[in-house]
Amino acid sequence: MENTENDQNDHEKETKNDTPAEANGVEEEEEDELSKEIMARHFRPSIIKTEAWEGYMFAGLEIRIKESTDLYGAMLWPSAMVLCHFLDTHREAHNLEDKNIIELGAGTGLVTIVTSLLGAKVTSTDLPEILGNLQYNVNRNTRGRCRHPPLVTELSWGKDLEKRFPRASCHFDYIMAADVVYAHPFLNELMETFEHLCQDNTVILWAMRFRLDPENSFVGRFQKLFHLEELYNLPGLKIKLYSATRRCPRSQHLDTT
């Protein structure tokens, strides 16, 4: 008798879950296909000769990226590929030709390279120890290919922002950020940097991989300052892509703490 009741309860649970599973099935399948399409942009050389590199296909061109395995920030993470795929496949909605762009935490430089190949004027930033490898990748993949040679420069979040990027003269159409939010101790400085660089008409395109609670809490804090729109949600990759703009004019101030 007990087994029969358990079987009936299990059947009822399955029946209740049938409808939402079917309703979500198509959406989940589409998200899975998008994830596969994005990751297919990555390839490895069949033969490694003098230098190890990873290959990517964006803007109709082959891009070769050298990673620095001894530096966490000089490795390429899938969030950068997600952001590049979006830009490459949404050129009409986000026409980057002659737009002023700054990338935060550029790392290996893939986003900087792709946005430059798509015609933007790009300022690529990261910590001093990252810049050597970043500059190498940018030079290798943009020289002779871009109408605006990208600028690679140091930016430590929260430090000397007004001196390095004066609000009166530095106006960016886009701020690009891929996988800059993770369990590091500089989330407050990152928020301050977003707030300083973002003008009233600036669009932030931000891809992030959700790992731990700090990522979730950062999104909540971010929404106090910025309107947030979800562009991609890729559960298989644990990555979301957001678009954001300021909630209020710069003349007004919101407490981010």
QUIQUI-V183826 format. One record per helix or strand. SS is the DSSP state (H for helix, E for strand). FROM is the first residue (numbers start at 1). TO is the last residue. If there is no record, write none. Layout:
SS;FROM;TO, SS;FROM;TO
This chain:
H;2;39, E;42;44, E;54;58, E;61;65, H;72;74, H;78;89, E;100;104, H;110;117, E;121;126, H;128;142, E;151;154, H;161;164, E;174;178, H;187;197, E;203;209, H;213;225, E;226;234, E;239;246
